[in-house]
Amino acid sequence: MAIIEHNDVVNISKVNSKGLITNKGILELLENTACLHSDKAGYGILDIPKTHLSWVQLNWNVKVLRRLVYGEHVTIRTWARTSTKVSTLRDFEVLDKDNNVVCIATTRWTLTNIDTLSITKITDDIIEKYEPVDKTLFPDFVFKKLSEPSTHTNEYIYTTQRRDIDVNKHMHNLNYLDLAFETLPDEVYLNNDFFNNIEIMYKTAIRLGDVSKCLYTYEDGKHIVTIKSEDEKTLHCIVHLS
């Protein structure tokens, strides 16, 4: 069984004007540690030319317990959990220098073939390389399909730039969070330094030059941003912030 542990520091790229880590900064810490696990298992970024396989994230569920500040040293732990033939779960915890847990997260991933751009089977051999751990930080949580709100009160239009594109040749997962924050009404954005609960569901990838329409709704105590194609026919992502 494998729990991957990575030490890092909250640097200037991960904090806001008050020196506090942003939500995107937190997700960067988690994402980078997950990549280290894949590197070790033989299914990392540099292995793609050999394996022709790449991991694609389907969901985030993140809970921030304490907001880190610039210069803090942290330890990020991650481990693979249960898998099916089409998706796998991964959990994370972030600890400060005193070993206090300051953030927990769970995620869901699928494996794609870069030649066919289609979902591929997660074989037992691949699962074994990650040495799954029977441990979850969210015992009562199950990823469910997030529904689109029927109305919205704010919208933001964005054309995908070169800087948004990742190794899978579509918008990087964390940039969807940028779009969500740009969509928030001023009164919401300016009066909320942070949202400590984040849930994201990805559907259809956004590619270079695509125009996205981002729609904001406040519903059931959550700030919801639905990211769709400009004609609203394709759902790309739904972000919940609270």
N, C-alpha and C positions, 0 to 999 in steps of 0.2 A: 504494500500500500504506500502511496506517495502523497505527502503534503509538501508542496513547494513553498519555500520561504525566501523572501527577497527583501533586502534592506534598501531604503531609499530616503530621500529628503524632500521636503516641500520647498521647491525652488520658485523663482520669481514668475515663471510661466504658468504656475498653477494657482496663483493667488489674485485676489481683487485689490482695489485701492486701499482697503483696510488691512491688507496683509493676511486675509483669511482664505483658506483653500476654497476654490470654486467647485461646483458639482462636476464640471468637466475635468478639473484637475484630479478629483477623486477617481473618476472613471479611467483616466489615463494611468494612474497607479495600478488599478486592477487589471486593465487590459495588458499592460506591459508584463505583469507577472504571469498572466495566462499564457502569453507568448513564450515566456521562458520555459513553461511546462511543456509546450508543444515542441520547442527546440530540443529539449531533453528526450522527448518521446520519439523524435524522428519525423514529426509532421509539422515542422515549423516553416517560417517564411522561406528560408534558404533551401528547404527540402522540396519545395513545390516543383521545380524542374524535374526532379526524380520521381516523386510520387504522383504528380499531376492532380493533387488533392489540396483543397484549401478550406479552412473552417470559416463558416459564415454565422454571425450571431443572429439569433431570432428574438431574444428577450433580455431585458435587464429588470431586476427588482433590487433596489438599493435603499438602505436605511442608515442615515448619518446619526450617530449618537453624540459625537462632539466634533465641533469644527476645528480642524487643525490650523496652525498659524505658520507663517513663513519661517523657514529654518528648522522646523521640527523634524527630527529623525523618526522614521516609522518602519515597521515591519509589516509586510503584506504576505499573507498566507493564502494559498489556493489549493484546491483539490478537485479532481473529477469525481462525479457521483454516478448515479445510475444512468444507463443508456438503453435506448431502443435501437432498432436498425436504422432509424432516420434522424434521431436527435439525442443529445446528451446534455446532462446538467453539470454545472460547475459552481461551487461556492467560494466565497472570499471572506476574509476578515482582516481588518487593519488594526494594528496595535501601536500605541505610542511608546515612548522610551521607558515608561513605567509598566509596560505590558497591560495597560488598560485597553479594552476593545473600543475603538472610536467609530468604526463603521463595519457593517456586514452587508453582504450582497449574495444574490443567487442569479444564475444566468442559464440560458438555454441556447444550444448551438446545433448546427447541422453541417454536414460535410458535402462539399461540391466537387465535381470533376471539372477542372479548368478547361478541358478540351471540348466537352459537351455543354458546359455551363448548366449542368443539371445536378440535382441532389443524388448522392451516391450512398450506397449501403455502408454503415459503420460496422465493420466486421469485428468478430471476437478478437482477432489478432491486434487490431488497432486499439480496442478498448483495453486489452491487457497491457499495452505499452504505457498507458496512462496510470495504471495501478489504482483503480477507483477506491474511494474511501466511503464507508457506510456512515456518513455524518452529514447532517444538515443543520444550518443555522435558522431555517424557517420551517419548522416541522408541520405547521398547519397551512402552509402556502402552496398553491398549485397554480401554475401559469394557465390563464384562461384567455380566450379571445377577447380583446378590448373592442368595445362597440363604438361606432362613430356617433357623436351627438347629432341630434336632428337640426340644431340651430347653432349659430355662432355670432359673436359680437365684435370680432376683430379679425383682420386678415393681413397677411404679409406675402408678397410675391418675391421669389428668389430664383435667379438663374445660376445653375451649378457652374463653379469655376474650376480651373485646373488644380488650384490648391486643395480642393475638396476630395480629389480622387485618390484612392488607396491602392494597395497591391492587387485587389480583386477588380480594379478598373471601374469601381463605382464609388459613390459618396461614402467617405469613411463614417463608421457607425457613430462616433462621438459628435460629428458635425450636425447630425440631426438635432442634438441637444442645443446647439447654437441657433438653429432655425426656430426651435421652440421658444427660446428666450427672446429672440427678435420679434416674435409674434405677440408676446404678452403686451397688454395695454400699459401705457406709462404708469397709471396709478397702481397697477399690480407690480410691475417691475421695480418701481422706485420705493415702494413700501414693503417689499419683501427682500431682505438681504439674501436669504437662501430658502430653498425648499429641501427639507431633510428626508423626504420620501420621494423616490423616483421610480416610476415604472415605464418601460418603453417596450413597444411591440413593433418589430420591423416586418414589413410585408414584401413590397416590390422595390428593388434597388433603384436609386436615382443615379443617372449617368451624366457624363460631361455634357453641358449645354441644355440639359432638361430644365424646364421652367416649372417650379413647384408653387402651389398655392397652399399656404399654411393658415389654418382656421382655428381661432381661439374660442373656447367655451368654459364657463365656470359652472360646474355641476356637481352636486353631492359633496361639497367641500373640497373639490379637486379642480386645479387649473389644467385644462385639457387642450392640447394642440394636436390637431389632425393635419397631417401633411399629405397632400394629394397632388396629382398632375394638374396642370393649368386648367384642363377641361373637366376636372374632378371625376374622371372616369377610372382612374387608377389610384388605389390607396398605397402610399409608401410607408407610412409610419404613424403611430399614435403615441403621444407622450403624456403621462400623468404626473403632475407635480403637486405636492401638498406639504 
